Amino acid sequence: MSTPDTQTERSTGRPSSHSVRLDLGHVVATAGALDVVRSHGLNVLALVRRHARGDWGDLSEDDALANDLALDPACPARVLSAYETRGGRLWVITEADRSATTVLLPSEY
């Protein structure tokens, strides 16, 4: 049975906004990122879902294009998303081998 998302994917040839585009591997967060999430009541899972769906957040066009190219299994690369939150900027990075995704502060990189 098709869902509306599946129908959208078939009709446009592009993933819908609800489609997972990126395997995340093990998802972890640094202590600094968790402190920001807790102290500001942020929904970190929503950010990870955005990242997995290909919503790269607040990146330059060049960085967003690099992420799109990194999704090609023939030449995988690290994928970075950046999100401005009420607690400050958070990064979500998935490793090139797709073994892990980390939520972190830019200062922790």
GILIN-V399773 format. One record per pair of residues at least 12 apart in sequence whose C-alpha atoms are under 8 Angstrom apart, sorted by sequence separation. I is the first residue (numbers start at 1). GAP is how many residues later the second one is. D is the distance in whole Angstrom. If there is no record, write none. Layout:
# GILIN-V399773
i=I gap=GAP d=D
i=I gap=GAP d=D
This chain:
# GILIN-V399773
i=67 gap=12 d=5
i=80 gap=12 d=6
i=81 gap=12 d=6
i=91 gap=12 d=6
i=92 gap=12 d=6
i=5 gap=13 d=7
i=67 gap=13 d=7
i=80 gap=13 d=5
i=90 gap=13 d=7
i=91 gap=13 d=5
i=5 gap=14 d=8
i=54 gap=14 d=8
i=79 gap=14 d=6
i=80 gap=14 d=7
i=90 gap=14 d=6
i=91 gap=14 d=6
i=78 gap=15 d=7
i=79 gap=15 d=5
i=90 gap=15 d=5
i=91 gap=15 d=6
i=78 gap=16 d=6
i=79 gap=16 d=7
i=89 gap=16 d=7
i=90 gap=16 d=7
i=78 gap=17 d=5
i=79 gap=17 d=7
i=89 gap=17 d=7
i=77 gap=18 d=7
i=78 gap=18 d=4
i=77 gap=19 d=4
i=78 gap=19 d=8
i=76 gap=20 d=6
i=77 gap=20 d=7
i=76 gap=21 d=7
i=59 gap=22 d=7
i=58 gap=23 d=7
i=59 gap=23 d=6
i=56 gap=24 d=7
i=57 gap=24 d=6
i=58 gap=24 d=5
i=56 gap=25 d=4
i=57 gap=25 d=5
i=58 gap=25 d=6
i=55 gap=26 d=8
i=56 gap=26 d=6
i=57 gap=26 d=5
i=58 gap=26 d=7
i=70 gap=26 d=8
i=56 gap=27 d=8
i=57 gap=27 d=8
i=24 gap=28 d=7
i=22 gap=29 d=8
i=23 gap=29 d=7
i=22 gap=30 d=5
i=51 gap=30 d=6
i=21 gap=31 d=6
i=22 gap=31 d=7
i=20 gap=32 d=5
i=21 gap=32 d=5
i=22 gap=32 d=7
i=20 gap=33 d=5
i=21 gap=33 d=6
i=19 gap=34 d=6
i=20 gap=34 d=8
i=18 gap=35 d=6
i=17 gap=36 d=7
i=47 gap=36 d=8
i=51 gap=41 d=7
i=42 gap=43 d=8
i=48 gap=44 d=7
i=42 gap=45 d=8
i=47 gap=45 d=8
i=40 gap=46 d=7
i=40 gap=47 d=6
i=39 gap=48 d=8
i=22 gap=49 d=7
i=21 gap=50 d=8
i=37 gap=50 d=7
i=36 gap=51 d=6
i=36 gap=52 d=8
i=48 gap=55 d=8
i=33 gap=57 d=7
i=25 gap=69 d=8
i=24 gap=70 d=6
i=33 gap=70 d=6
i=33 gap=71 d=5
i=28 gap=72 d=8
i=30 gap=72 d=7
i=32 gap=72 d=7
i=33 gap=72 d=6
i=25 gap=73 d=5
i=26 gap=73 d=6
i=27 gap=73 d=6
i=28 gap=73 d=6
i=29 gap=73 d=5
i=30 gap=73 d=6
i=32 gap=73 d=6
i=24 gap=74 d=6
i=25 gap=74 d=4
i=26 gap=74 d=4
i=27 gap=74 d=5
i=28 gap=74 d=5
i=29 gap=74 d=4
i=30 gap=74 d=5
i=23 gap=75 d=6
i=24 gap=75 d=7
i=25 gap=75 d=4
i=26 gap=75 d=6
i=27 gap=75 d=6
i=28 gap=75 d=6
i=29 gap=75 d=6
i=30 gap=75 d=8
i=24 gap=76 d=6
i=25 gap=76 d=6
i=27 gap=76 d=8
i=32 gap=76 d=8
i=24 gap=77 d=5
